[in-house]
Amino acid sequence: MKPVTVYSTRICPYCVMAKQLLTRKGVRYDEVMVDGNDELRADLMRRTGRRTVPQIYIGDTHVGGFDDLAALDRAGRLDPLLQDA
């Protein structure tokens, strides 16, 4: 499986839902907590153009937030994206 990174904060319900979805699918992920860290938040903004969390990367692909992740899963496109090329 490709590496998965979830940028999140401690109090974000969408972050919790994204991590639950990944966990249900048996996906291991690295979590980067951005709350209270202006440098990480600025890096997130530079990389994604978004300040909101979660922001999810699968490999080098920016998936977006929870709604984007869930839409990929419903469309049957998440599992292939998670697989190594």
N, C-alpha and C positions, 0 to 999 in steps of 0.2 A: 504494500500500500504506500501511496505517496504520503509525505509528511503533511500534517494538518496543524495550522496555527490559528488560535482563536484569541483575538484581542478583546479583552473584556474588562468589566469593573465588578466590584463586589455586590453592588445593589441593583444590577440590571436584570430584570426578569427575562428579557429576550436573550441575554447571554446564557442564563440558566436553561432556557428552552433549547438553544442551539447545542449546548453541551449534552443535554439529555438525549437529543436526537442522535448525535454522534455516538454517544455511549450505547444507546439501543442498537445501533448498527455495528457495535464492536470496534469502533474507530478510536484509536489512541490519538491524542492531540496534545500539543504544547499550548499552554495558556499564558498569555502575556497580559498582566494586570496593568492598566494604564491610569487607574484612578490615583490622583495625587502625584502623578509624574508628568510634569509639563513637557519634558523632553520626549518621552514616549508618545504622548498625545500629539505633539507636533510632527513626529516621525510618521505616525499613523495618518495624519492629515496630508502630509506630503505624498505618501505612498498610495493612498486611496482616494483622496479628495473629499473624504468624509470625516466628521468628528464623532459620529455616533458609534456605539458599540452594540452588538459585537461586530467585528470585521473579521472575516474568515478567509484564510488562504488554504488552498489545497495544492501542494507543491508550490509552483510559482504563480498559480492562477488565483486572482482575487475573486472570490465567490460573491462577496457582499455581506449582508447581514443575515439574521435569522430567516426573514421572509424569503430571501433569495435562496438560502440553503434548503428550506422546506419546499419551495417551488421546484427546485432541481430534483429533490427526492420524489415528489408527487409525479413528476414527468418521467421518472425512471432514468434520469441522467446523472444522479449523484454517484451511484455505485461505479459506473464506468469511469467517471472522473477520478474517483479514489484509487483506481487500479494503476499500477505502474505501467508505463508505456511499453 
